[in-house]
Amino acid sequence: MDGESYPMNGGDGTYSYTKNSSYQREATNVAKTVIEETIEDKLHISTSSTFRLADLGCSVGPNTFICMQNIIKSIERRYTSKRIQIPEFQVFFNDHVSNDFNSLFVNLPPERNYYVGAVPGSFHASLFPESSLDFVHSSYALQWLSKVPEELVDKKSNAWNKGRVHYTSAPCEVANAYAVQFGKDMEVFLNARAKEIVSGGLMVLILPSLPDGVDHSQITAGVMFDLLGSSLMDMAKEEIINEDKVDSFNFPLYIVSLREMAELIERNSSFIIEKMELPNLASKTNLQLDARTHVMHLRAALEGVIVKHFGSDIIEELFQRFTQKAEENSDRINSSYKNATQLLVVLKHK
């Protein structure tokens, strides 16, 4: 199944993912201890002389390099504690073919202790030979859908999402269409990884999540999508862009709950759930993002999707309006950040 391509902003400019991904970096740091403990307790010690890892949805760094280095250090400690010779490491960096792999490789750590390979392509498909991977990692990537649910742009459908760009504050039919598409994507993802990961191999998944009892409109992502959608609609009302163009646009992102994810993994039946946690980021990090910084982070992630649909001419004005709305709603954004949680899943292949 080929997915749509949603690359982060490449390079190292003002609006690049490299310069605007501190939130994701802090979020993965929260998971570091759990990953280390899991490797110590659950990692299958292979007799192979090569240990192969993959980071799926790696983007352009530096976060992917930090994650891979931390994981490899933990694996080395595991081998040393068992008095087994440390293998050579090979790391495969995966993202869509339109990802800025040039920037990724230019910024590779010069003193890394692993061999490097690039695997371009959607992780909503098979990427590697059967039983070729010992460890798979994916952080802040699986929330991206392979495609926008078709019902959202069908005027005859109850899920037609007129005047909105996401399921936040939308009727339940819209949210259900997103949930169904996420379920289909996860089924394909898990089936592919089940073939690629060796028996006993580990997979760590980190993605934004929804706390129990909290509405989508009460989390930061929901607030920001509402404000961005409102900015687009304002431009449509002022005839800067065509309203039909807005009605046919939806962000292909879904924030899953722990319960939903657990059901999807159990339905697949190829993996054992070793850990599944929902840490609150606000209580575990000192990261403080003001409204403008939130917008910059979203621009680094979403600009490519917006340009693909609307063209580049509207970008500066759109994000100026979005920034203004975000600053006017800073109290609402700060309040929503208290609900910021991420889903940490550690799976072992049966």
Contacts in CASP RR format, 6 or more apart in sequence:
PFRMAT RR
TARGET T0000
AUTHOR 0000-0000-0000
METHOD contacts of the structure
MODEL  1
MDGESYPMNGGDGTYSYTKNSSYQREATNVAKTVIEETIEDKLHISTSST
FRLADLGCSVGPNTFICMQNIIKSIERRYTSKRIQIPEFQVFFNDHVSND
FNSLFVNLPPERNYYVGAVPGSFHASLFPESSLDFVHSSYALQWLSKVPE
ELVDKKSNAWNKGRVHYTSAPCEVANAYAVQFGKDMEVFLNARAKEIVSG
GLMVLILPSLPDGVDHSQITAGVMFDLLGSSLMDMAKEEIINEDKVDSFN
FPLYIVSLREMAELIERNSSFIIEKMELPNLASKTNLQLDARTHVMHLRA
ALEGVIVKHFGSDIIEELFQRFTQKAEENSDRINSSYKNATQLLVVLKHK
1 122 0 8 1.000
1 124 0 8 1.000
1 125 0 8 1.000
1 146 0 8 1.000
1 188 0 8 1.000
2 122 0 8 1.000
2 124 0 8 1.000
2 125 0 8 1.000
2 146 0 8 1.000
3 122 0 8 1.000
3 124 0 8 1.000
3 125 0 8 1.000
3 146 0 8 1.000
3 147 0 8 1.000
4 146 0 8 1.000
4 147 0 8 1.000
4 148 0 8 1.000
4 252 0 8 1.000
5 96 0 8 1.000
5 97 0 8 1.000
5 98 0 8 1.000
5 122 0 8 1.000
6 96 0 8 1.000
6 144 0 8 1.000
6 252 0 8 1.000
6 304 0 8 1.000
6 305 0 8 1.000
7 59 0 8 1.000
7 95 0 8 1.000
7 96 0 8 1.000
7 98 0 8 1.000
7 99 0 8 1.000
7 100 0 8 1.000
7 304 0 8 1.000
8 16 0 8 1.000
8 17 0 8 1.000
8 21 0 8 1.000
8 59 0 8 1.000
8 60 0 8 1.000
8 99 0 8 1.000
8 100 0 8 1.000
8 300 0 8 1.000
8 301 0 8 1.000
9 15 0 8 1.000
9 16 0 8 1.000
9 17 0 8 1.000
9 20 0 8 1.000
9 299 0 8 1.000
9 300 0 8 1.000
9 301 0 8 1.000
9 303 0 8 1.000
9 304 0 8 1.000
10 16 0 8 1.000
10 17 0 8 1.000
10 18 0 8 1.000
10 60 0 8 1.000
10 100 0 8 1.000
10 103 0 8 1.000
11 18 0 8 1.000
11 60 0 8 1.000
11 100 0 8 1.000
11 103 0 8 1.000
12 18 0 8 1.000
12 19 0 8 1.000
12 103 0 8 1.000
12 107 0 8 1.000
13 19 0 8 1.000
15 296 0 8 1.000
15 299 0 8 1.000
15 300 0 8 1.000
15 303 0 8 1.000
16 60 0 8 1.000
16 103 0 8 1.000
16 300 0 8 1.000
17 59 0 8 1.000
17 60 0 8 1.000
17 61 0 8 1.000
17 300 0 8 1.000
17 301 0 8 1.000
18 60 0 8 1.000
18 61 0 8 1.000
18 62 0 8 1.000
18 103 0 8 1.000
18 107 0 8 1.000
19 300 0 8 1.000
20 293 0 8 1.000
20 296 0 8 1.000
20 297 0 8 1.000
20 299 0 8 1.000
20 300 0 8 1.000
21 59 0 8 1.000
21 61 0 8 1.000
21 63 0 8 1.000
21 297 0 8 1.000
21 300 0 8 1.000
22 287 0 8 1.000
22 289 0 8 1.000
22 297 0 8 1.000
23 287 0 8 1.000
23 289 0 8 1.000
23 297 0 8 1.000
24 63 0 8 1.000
24 139 0 8 1.000
24 140 0 8 1.000
25 62 0 8 1.000
25 63 0 8 1.000
25 66 0 8 1.000
26 281 0 8 1.000
26 285 0 8 1.000
26 287 0 8 1.000
27 139 0 8 1.000
27 140 0 8 1.000
27 206 0 8 1.000
27 281 0 8 1.000
27 285 0 8 1.000
27 342 0 8 1.000
28 63 0 8 1.000
28 66 0 8 1.000
28 67 0 8 1.000
28 139 0 8 1.000
28 140 0 8 1.000
28 206 0 8 1.000
29 285 0 8 1.000
30 279 0 8 1.000
30 281 0 8 1.000
30 284 0 8 1.000
30 285 0 8 1.000
30 342 0 8 1.000
30 344 0 8 1.000
31 139 0 8 1.000
31 204 0 8 1.000
31 206 0 8 1.000
31 279 0 8 1.000
31 342 0 8 1.000
31 344 0 8 1.000
32 70 0 8 1.000
34 275 0 8 1.000
34 277 0 8 1.000
34 344 0 8 1.000
34 346 0 8 1.000
35 70 0 8 1.000
35 71 0 8 1.000
35 74 0 8 1.000
35 204 0 8 1.000
35 346 0 8 1.000
36 70 0 8 1.000
36 74 0 8 1.000
38 202 0 8 1.000
38 204 0 8 1.000
38 274 0 8 1.000
38 275 0 8 1.000
38 346 0 8 1.000
39 71 0 8 1.000
39 74 0 8 1.000
39 75 0 8 1.000
39 77 0 8 1.000
39 78 0 8 1.000
39 202 0 8 1.000
40 74 0 8 1.000
40 77 0 8 1.000
40 78 0 8 1.000
40 81 0 8 1.000
42 202 0 8 1.000
42 274 0 8 1.000
42 346 0 8 1.000
42 348 0 8 1.000
43 75 0 8 1.000
43 78 0 8 1.000
43 135 0 8 1.000
43 201 0 8 1.000
43 202 0 8 1.000
44 134 0 8 1.000
44 198 0 8 1.000
44 199 0 8 1.000
44 200 0 8 1.000
44 201 0 8 1.000
44 202 0 8 1.000
45 78 0 8 1.000
45 79 0 8 1.000
45 82 0 8 1.000
45 84 0 8 1.000
46 87 0 8 1.000
46 134 0 8 1.000
46 198 0 8 1.000
48 87 0 8 1.000
48 134 0 8 1.000
49 87 0 8 1.000
49 88 0 8 1.000
50 87 0 8 1.000
50 88 0 8 1.000
50 89 0 8 1.000
50 90 0 8 1.000
51 75 0 8 1.000
51 87 0 8 1.000
51 88 0 8 1.000
51 89 0 8 1.000
51 90 0 8 1.000
51 134 0 8 1.000
51 135 0 8 1.000
52 89 0 8 1.000
52 90 0 8 1.000
52 91 0 8 1.000
52 92 0 8 1.000
52 132 0 8 1.000
52 133 0 8 1.000
52 134 0 8 1.000
52 135 0 8 1.000
53 68 0 8 1.000
53 71 0 8 1.000
53 72 0 8 1.000
53 89 0 8 1.000
53 90 0 8 1.000
53 91 0 8 1.000
53 92 0 8 1.000
53 114 0 8 1.000
53 133 0 8 1.000
53 134 0 8 1.000
53 135 0 8 1.000
53 136 0 8 1.000
53 137 0 8 1.000
54 91 0 8 1.000
54 92 0 8 1.000
54 93 0 8 1.000
54 94 0 8 1.000
54 119 0 8 1.000
54 127 0 8 1.000
54 128 0 8 1.000
54 133 0 8 1.000
54 135 0 8 1.000
54 136 0 8 1.000
54 137 0 8 1.000
55 64 0 8 1.000
55 67 0 8 1.000
55 68 0 8 1.000
55 91 0 8 1.000
55 92 0 8 1.000
55 93 0 8 1.000
55 94 0 8 1.000
55 137 0 8 1.000
55 138 0 8 1.000
55 139 0 8 1.000
56 94 0 8 1.000
56 95 0 8 1.000
56 123 0 8 1.000
56 127 0 8 1.000
56 136 0 8 1.000
56 137 0 8 1.000
56 138 0 8 1.000
56 141 0 8 1.000
57 64 0 8 1.000
57 94 0 8 1.000
57 95 0 8 1.000
57 99 0 8 1.000
57 123 0 8 1.000
57 138 0 8 1.000
57 141 0 8 1.000
58 64 0 8 1.000
58 93 0 8 1.000
58 94 0 8 1.000
58 95 0 8 1.000
58 99 0 8 1.000
58 104 0 8 1.000
59 95 0 8 1.000
59 99 0 8 1.000
59 104 0 8 1.000
59 141 0 8 1.000
60 99 0 8 1.000
60 100 0 8 1.000
60 103 0 8 1.000
60 104 0 8 1.000
60 107 0 8 1.000
61 103 0 8 1.000
61 104 0 8 1.000
61 107 0 8 1.000
62 107 0 8 1.000
63 139 0 8 1.000
64 93 0 8 1.000
64 104 0 8 1.000
65 107 0 8 1.000
65 108 0 8 1.000
65 109 0 8 1.000
65 112 0 8 1.000
67 137 0 8 1.000
67 139 0 8 1.000
68 91 0 8 1.000
68 114 0 8 1.000
68 137 0 8 1.000
69 109 0 8 1.000
69 112 0 8 1.000
71 135 0 8 1.000
71 137 0 8 1.000
71 204 0 8 1.000
72 89 0 8 1.000
72 91 0 8 1.000
72 113 0 8 1.000
72 114 0 8 1.000
75 89 0 8 1.000
75 135 0 8 1.000
76 86 0 8 1.000
79 85 0 8 1.000
79 86 0 8 1.000
79 87 0 8 1.000
80 86 0 8 1.000
88 114 0 8 1.000
88 115 0 8 1.000
89 113 0 8 1.000
89 114 0 8 1.000
89 115 0 8 1.000
90 114 0 8 1.000
90 115 0 8 1.000
90 116 0 8 1.000
90 117 0 8 1.000
91 114 0 8 1.000
91 115 0 8 1.000
91 116 0 8 1.000
91 117 0 8 1.000
92 117 0 8 1.000
92 118 0 8 1.000
92 119 0 8 1.000
92 128 0 8 1.000
92 133 0 8 1.000
93 101 0 8 1.000
93 104 0 8 1.000
93 116 0 8 1.000
93 117 0 8 1.000
93 118 0 8 1.000
93 119 0 8 1.000
94 118 0 8 1.000
94 119 0 8 1.000
94 120 0 8 1.000
94 121 0 8 1.000
94 123 0 8 1.000
94 127 0 8 1.000
95 101 0 8 1.000
95 120 0 8 1.000
95 121 0 8 1.000
96 120 0 8 1.000
96 121 0 8 1.000
96 122 0 8 1.000
97 120 0 8 1.000
97 121 0 8 1.000
99 120 0 8 1.000
101 118 0 8 1.000
101 120 0 8 1.000
104 118 0 8 1.000
105 116 0 8 1.000
105 118 0 8 1.000
108 116 0 8 1.000
119 127 0 8 1.000
119 128 0 8 1.000
121 127 0 8 1.000
122 146 0 8 1.000
123 138 0 8 1.000
123 141 0 8 1.000
123 189 0 8 1.000
123 192 0 8 1.000
124 146 0 8 1.000
124 185 0 8 1.000
124 188 0 8 1.000
124 189 0 8 1.000
124 192 0 8 1.000
125 188 0 8 1.000
125 192 0 8 1.000
126 192 0 8 1.000
126 195 0 8 1.000
126 196 0 8 1.000
127 192 0 8 1.000
127 196 0 8 1.000
128 196 0 8 1.000
129 196 0 8 1.000
130 195 0 8 1.000
130 196 0 8 1.000
131 195 0 8 1.000
131 196 0 8 1.000
131 197 0 8 1.000
131 198 0 8 1.000
131 199 0 8 1.000
132 196 0 8 1.000
132 198 0 8 1.000
133 196 0 8 1.000
133 197 0 8 1.000
133 198 0 8 1.000
133 201 0 8 1.000
134 197 0 8 1.000
134 198 0 8 1.000
134 201 0 8 1.000
134 202 0 8 1.000
135 201 0 8 1.000
135 202 0 8 1.000
135 203 0 8 1.000
135 204 0 8 1.000
136 193 0 8 1.000
136 196 0 8 1.000
136 197 0 8 1.000
136 202 0 8 1.000
136 203 0 8 1.000
136 204 0 8 1.000
137 203 0 8 1.000
137 204 0 8 1.000
138 203 0 8 1.000
138 204 0 8 1.000
138 205 0 8 1.000
138 206 0 8 1.000
138 207 0 8 1.000
139 204 0 8 1.000
139 205 0 8 1.000
139 206 0 8 1.000
139 207 0 8 1.000
140 206 0 8 1.000
140 207 0 8 1.000
140 208 0 8 1.000
141 207 0 8 1.000
142 186 0 8 1.000
142 189 0 8 1.000
142 205 0 8 1.000
142 207 0 8 1.000
143 207 0 8 1.000
143 208 0 8 1.000
143 253 0 8 1.000
143 254 0 8 1.000
143 255 0 8 1.000
143 256 0 8 1.000
144 252 0 8 1.000
144 253 0 8 1.000
145 178 0 8 1.000
145 181 0 8 1.000
145 182 0 8 1.000
145 185 0 8 1.000
145 252 0 8 1.000
145 253 0 8 1.000
145 254 0 8 1.000
146 181 0 8 1.000
146 184 0 8 1.000
146 185 0 8 1.000
146 188 0 8 1.000
146 252 0 8 1.000
147 181 0 8 1.000
147 252 0 8 1.000
148 181 0 8 1.000
148 250 0 8 1.000
148 252 0 8 1.000
149 159 0 8 1.000
149 177 0 8 1.000
149 178 0 8 1.000
149 180 0 8 1.000
149 181 0 8 1.000
149 250 0 8 1.000
151 157 0 8 1.000
151 158 0 8 1.000
151 159 0 8 1.000
151 160 0 8 1.000
151 173 0 8 1.000
151 177 0 8 1.000
152 159 0 8 1.000
152 160 0 8 1.000
152 161 0 8 1.000
152 174 0 8 1.000
152 177 0 8 1.000
152 250 0 8 1.000
153 160 0 8 1.000
153 161 0 8 1.000
153 247 0 8 1.000
153 248 0 8 1.000
153 250 0 8 1.000
154 160 0 8 1.000
155 162 0 8 1.000
157 173 0 8 1.000
158 171 0 8 1.000
158 173 0 8 1.000
159 171 0 8 1.000
159 173 0 8 1.000
159 174 0 8 1.000
159 176 0 8 1.000
159 177 0 8 1.000
160 247 0 8 1.000
161 167 0 8 1.000
161 170 0 8 1.000
161 174 0 8 1.000
161 247 0 8 1.000
161 250 0 8 1.000
162 247 0 8 1.000
163 229 0 8 1.000
163 233 0 8 1.000
163 243 0 8 1.000
163 246 0 8 1.000
163 247 0 8 1.000
164 170 0 8 1.000
164 174 0 8 1.000
164 229 0 8 1.000
164 250 0 8 1.000
165 225 0 8 1.000
165 228 0 8 1.000
165 229 0 8 1.000
165 232 0 8 1.000
165 246 0 8 1.000
165 249 0 8 1.000
165 250 0 8 1.000
165 251 0 8 1.000
166 222 0 8 1.000
166 225 0 8 1.000
166 226 0 8 1.000
166 229 0 8 1.000
166 250 0 8 1.000
166 251 0 8 1.000
166 253 0 8 1.000
167 174 0 8 1.000
167 175 0 8 1.000
167 177 0 8 1.000
167 178 0 8 1.000
167 216 0 8 1.000
167 254 0 8 1.000
168 216 0 8 1.000
168 217 0 8 1.000
168 221 0 8 1.000
168 222 0 8 1.000
168 223 0 8 1.000
168 225 0 8 1.000
168 226 0 8 1.000
169 216 0 8 1.000
169 217 0 8 1.000
169 226 0 8 1.000
175 216 0 8 1.000
178 254 0 8 1.000
179 254 0 8 1.000
179 260 0 8 1.000
181 254 0 8 1.000
182 254 0 8 1.000
182 256 0 8 1.000
182 260 0 8 1.000
183 260 0 8 1.000
183 264 0 8 1.000
186 261 0 8 1.000
186 264 0 8 1.000
186 268 0 8 1.000
187 264 0 8 1.000
187 267 0 8 1.000
187 268 0 8 1.000
190 264 0 8 1.000
190 265 0 8 1.000
190 268 0 8 1.000
190 270 0 8 1.000
190 271 0 8 1.000
191 268 0 8 1.000
191 270 0 8 1.000
193 203 0 8 1.000
193 349 0 8 1.000
194 268 0 8 1.000
194 270 0 8 1.000
194 271 0 8 1.000
194 349 0 8 1.000
197 203 0 8 1.000
197 349 0 8 1.000
198 349 0 8 1.000
199 349 0 8 1.000
199 350 0 8 1.000
200 348 0 8 1.000
200 349 0 8 1.000
200 350 0 8 1.000
201 348 0 8 1.000
201 349 0 8 1.000
202 274 0 8 1.000
202 346 0 8 1.000
202 347 0 8 1.000
202 348 0 8 1.000
202 349 0 8 1.000
203 271 0 8 1.000
203 345 0 8 1.000
203 346 0 8 1.000
203 347 0 8 1.000
203 348 0 8 1.000
203 349 0 8 1.000
204 344 0 8 1.000
204 345 0 8 1.000
204 346 0 8 1.000
204 347 0 8 1.000
205 343 0 8 1.000
205 344 0 8 1.000
205 345 0 8 1.000
205 347 0 8 1.000
206 342 0 8 1.000
206 343 0 8 1.000
206 344 0 8 1.000
206 345 0 8 1.000
207 256 0 8 1.000
207 342 0 8 1.000
207 343 0 8 1.000
208 219 0 8 1.000
208 221 0 8 1.000
208 255 0 8 1.000
208 340 0 8 1.000
208 341 0 8 1.000
208 342 0 8 1.000
208 343 0 8 1.000
209 255 0 8 1.000
209 256 0 8 1.000
209 257 0 8 1.000
209 258 0 8 1.000
209 261 0 8 1.000
209 278 0 8 1.000
209 341 0 8 1.000
209 342 0 8 1.000
209 343 0 8 1.000
210 216 0 8 1.000
210 219 0 8 1.000
210 255 0 8 1.000
210 256 0 8 1.000
210 257 0 8 1.000
210 341 0 8 1.000
211 219 0 8 1.000
211 278 0 8 1.000
211 280 0 8 1.000
211 339 0 8 1.000
211 341 0 8 1.000
212 257 0 8 1.000
212 258 0 8 1.000
212 259 0 8 1.000
214 339 0 8 1.000
216 222 0 8 1.000
216 255 0 8 1.000
217 223 0 8 1.000
217 226 0 8 1.000
218 336 0 8 1.000
218 339 0 8 1.000
219 255 0 8 1.000
219 336 0 8 1.000
219 339 0 8 1.000
219 340 0 8 1.000
220 294 0 8 1.000
220 333 0 8 1.000
220 336 0 8 1.000
220 337 0 8 1.000
220 339 0 8 1.000
220 340 0 8 1.000
221 253 0 8 1.000
221 255 0 8 1.000
222 255 0 8 1.000
222 336 0 8 1.000
223 329 0 8 1.000
223 332 0 8 1.000
223 333 0 8 1.000
223 336 0 8 1.000
224 294 0 8 1.000
224 295 0 8 1.000
224 298 0 8 1.000
224 326 0 8 1.000
224 333 0 8 1.000
225 251 0 8 1.000
225 253 0 8 1.000
227 322 0 8 1.000
227 325 0 8 1.000
227 326 0 8 1.000
227 329 0 8 1.000
228 298 0 8 1.000
228 302 0 8 1.000
228 322 0 8 1.000
229 246 0 8 1.000
230 325 0 8 1.000
231 318 0 8 1.000
231 321 0 8 1.000
231 322 0 8 1.000
231 325 0 8 1.000
232 241 0 8 1.000
232 246 0 8 1.000
232 249 0 8 1.000
232 318 0 8 1.000
233 243 0 8 1.000
233 246 0 8 1.000
234 321 0 8 1.000
235 241 0 8 1.000
235 314 0 8 1.000
235 317 0 8 1.000
235 318 0 8 1.000
235 321 0 8 1.000
236 242 0 8 1.000
236 243 0 8 1.000
236 245 0 8 1.000
236 246 0 8 1.000
237 243 0 8 1.000
240 314 0 8 1.000
240 317 0 8 1.000
241 310 0 8 1.000
241 314 0 8 1.000
245 309 0 8 1.000
245 310 0 8 1.000
248 309 0 8 1.000
249 309 0 8 1.000
249 310 0 8 1.000
251 302 0 8 1.000
251 305 0 8 1.000
252 305 0 8 1.000
256 343 0 8 1.000
258 276 0 8 1.000
258 278 0 8 1.000
258 343 0 8 1.000
261 276 0 8 1.000
261 343 0 8 1.000
261 345 0 8 1.000
262 273 0 8 1.000
262 276 0 8 1.000
265 271 0 8 1.000
265 273 0 8 1.000
265 345 0 8 1.000
265 347 0 8 1.000
266 273 0 8 1.000
269 350 0 8 1.000
270 349 0 8 1.000
270 350 0 8 1.000
271 347 0 8 1.000
271 348 0 8 1.000
271 349 0 8 1.000
271 350 0 8 1.000
272 347 0 8 1.000
272 348 0 8 1.000
272 349 0 8 1.000
272 350 0 8 1.000
273 345 0 8 1.000
273 346 0 8 1.000
273 347 0 8 1.000
274 346 0 8 1.000
274 347 0 8 1.000
274 348 0 8 1.000
275 344 0 8 1.000
275 345 0 8 1.000
275 346 0 8 1.000
276 343 0 8 1.000
276 344 0 8 1.000
276 345 0 8 1.000
276 346 0 8 1.000
277 343 0 8 1.000
277 344 0 8 1.000
278 341 0 8 1.000
278 342 0 8 1.000
278 343 0 8 1.000
278 344 0 8 1.000
279 341 0 8 1.000
279 342 0 8 1.000
279 344 0 8 1.000
280 339 0 8 1.000
280 340 0 8 1.000
280 341 0 8 1.000
281 287 0 8 1.000
281 340 0 8 1.000
281 341 0 8 1.000
281 342 0 8 1.000
282 337 0 8 1.000
282 338 0 8 1.000
282 339 0 8 1.000
282 340 0 8 1.000
289 297 0 8 1.000
289 337 0 8 1.000
290 330 0 8 1.000
291 323 0 8 1.000
291 326 0 8 1.000
291 327 0 8 1.000
291 329 0 8 1.000
291 330 0 8 1.000
291 333 0 8 1.000
292 323 0 8 1.000
292 326 0 8 1.000
292 327 0 8 1.000
294 326 0 8 1.000
294 333 0 8 1.000
295 319 0 8 1.000
295 322 0 8 1.000
295 323 0 8 1.000
295 326 0 8 1.000
299 319 0 8 1.000
303 315 0 8 1.000
306 314 0 8 1.000
306 315 0 8 1.000
306 318 0 8 1.000
307 315 0 8 1.000
310 318 0 8 1.000
326 333 0 8 1.000
END
